[in-house]
Amino acid sequence: MSDEIKKNITSFLKLIDPDFEHLKKTPERVTRACEEFFSGYKQTPTQITKDAIFDSEMDQMIILKKIPFESHCEHHVVPIIGEASVGYTPNKKILGASKLARIVDCFASRLQLQERMTMEIAQAVNEIISPISVAVYIEAEHFCISRRGVKKNGAKFVTKYFIGTIKNDYNLRSEFLSEVKR
């Protein structure tokens, strides 16, 4: 696939700049960048977390907040830069804290819609450890809004997704949201 990306990037760059000579190494660089940016297609949350599920009597919400991420908009292939917060109420199982960040990275490292990414993260945590509740909150800047089109620099897009008891327990939901916004 790398050779195919490189060939297509070369064609693309020659269309933009017919004097391609100074761009000769760019296709290779872009190919390596694409492999890094979109590495999430080569992994699954189950693979990431397989050795990090532990028994626990913890019965209160666990939150890893403000996890920085970079993704790319599937409509324009421009950056989405933001922070994700992931919380869950355990049901006899907990997940290693770093694995929550890795799950975020797994989905962020794909062409994305923020709304779908928010749901995917929550559903992955739910499938892996079957907690009582899961909550995901994402706030991000989309370069398709800030750098092109309407050019509203600094505008933040917010999405949230709830599974389990937190969906209808407004006290638990308020606790989660007030914690992640601090």
N, C-alpha and C positions, 0 to 999 in steps of 0.2 A: 504494500500500500504506500510506503514511503516514496518509492520511485514515481508512482502515479501522482501523488501530491506535488512532488518536485516538478514534474513535467507540466502539470496544470498551472502551478504558480509561475513557472517560466513563461508560459503562453500569456497569462494574465498580465504580468509585468511588461512584456513586450508590447501589449496593447496600450498600456498606460504611458510607457516611455520607450519609444522606438530606439533611442540611443541606449540600448540595454547594457552596454559594456561595463559601466560602473555598478551594475546590479548583479553581476555574474554569481556571486556567492549568496545572494539573497534567497533564492529558492531553497537552498539547503538549510539556511537559517530558519526560514518560515516553516519548513517541514519539521524540523526539530521542535520549534515552538508549538506547532499544531499537535505533535505527539504528546507534549507536556500538557498543553491546555485541555486536551480532550482525552486524557488518560482514564477518565471515569468510565469510559466504555469498555475498558479492559478489566474492570473489577466489579465485584458485587458487595453489598453490605454484609452478606453472610460470610464471604471470604475474609473480609476485614475483621470481623468480630468473633470468629470461631474459637479463639483461645482466650476470650476476655469476657465470658459470661460466668457470673459467680452467684452462689446461693447467698441470700441475705434476709434478715428479719426486718430490714428498713421498710417503713410503711409511710413515709412522708415524701413529698415531692423532691426530686433531685434535679438540679438545673445546671447546665453548662451554658453560660451566656456570653454574648458578644464574640462569637467565633468568627474571626475575619475570613472572608472568602472572596474569590474572584471567579466569575463565570463569563459566559458569552451568550448574548441574546440570539435565539435561533432565527429571528426575523432579519437581523442586520449583521450578525457575527461581530458585534462590538462588545466591549466589556460591560459587565454588571459587577459592581464592587459594593460589598456590604458586610453585614454581620448577621449571623443566625444565632438564635438562642433555642436550645432544646431542653425540654423538661419532661420528666415522667414520674409517675407514682409506681414504685415497684410492686410486683406480685410474686414475692419469694426469689426473684432473680434481679441482679443488677448488671450493668454493663460497665466495663472499664471506661473511665471518663474520657481518655484520649480517643476512644473508639467513636464517641459521639462526634468529635471534631472530624474524624476520618470519614464518617458517614456523610457529613456535610460536604467534605471535599470530593467524595465519590460522585455525588450528584451535581456539584458545582462544576466539576471537570467534564461537563458535557454541554452541548448546545442546549440552552434552557429557556423556559418561561419561568419566572419567579413563582407564579402560582403553582405550577406543577412541581417544581423543586420543593416547595414547602410541604406539599402533600406527600411526595416521595420520601422525604426524610422521616416524617411522622409514621408513615406506613411501614418503613423499614424497621424502625425501633419497635413498633408494635408487633411485627412479625417475628423479630429476633428474640424478644424477651417476654412477650405477652403481658405487658404491665397493666395496671388498673386504668391508667390514663396516660396520654402523651400530648404534649403541646409543643408547637414549633412557631416561632415568631421570627420573621426576616424583615430587615430594613436595608434597602440598597439603592444606590444611584445607578441608573441605566444610562449609558453613554448615548443610546439612541434617542434619549430625551434631552440630555444635558449638552451633547456635543453636535447634534444634527437636528434636523426637523424644527421643533419648537424652541430648542436651545434654552432650556430652563435649568441652568447650572445650579446644582445643590438640591434639586427636588429629590425627595426620597419616596420610594415606593414601599409600602408596608403590606405584608401578607401574614396571615396566621392560620393555623390549622389545629384542630383539637380532635382527639379520639378518646373514647371511653367516658368515664365519669366527669371529667373536666368539661365535656361538651355541654352539660346541663347544670353543673355545679358552679354557679357564678362566684361563690366565695373562693373556690380553688382557682378558677380562671382569673379572678382579680389578683389573687396572691401571685400567680405566675406573671401576669402582665406588669404588675407594679415592680416586681423584682427585676424583670428583664429591661425595663425602661429606666432603672436607676443608674 
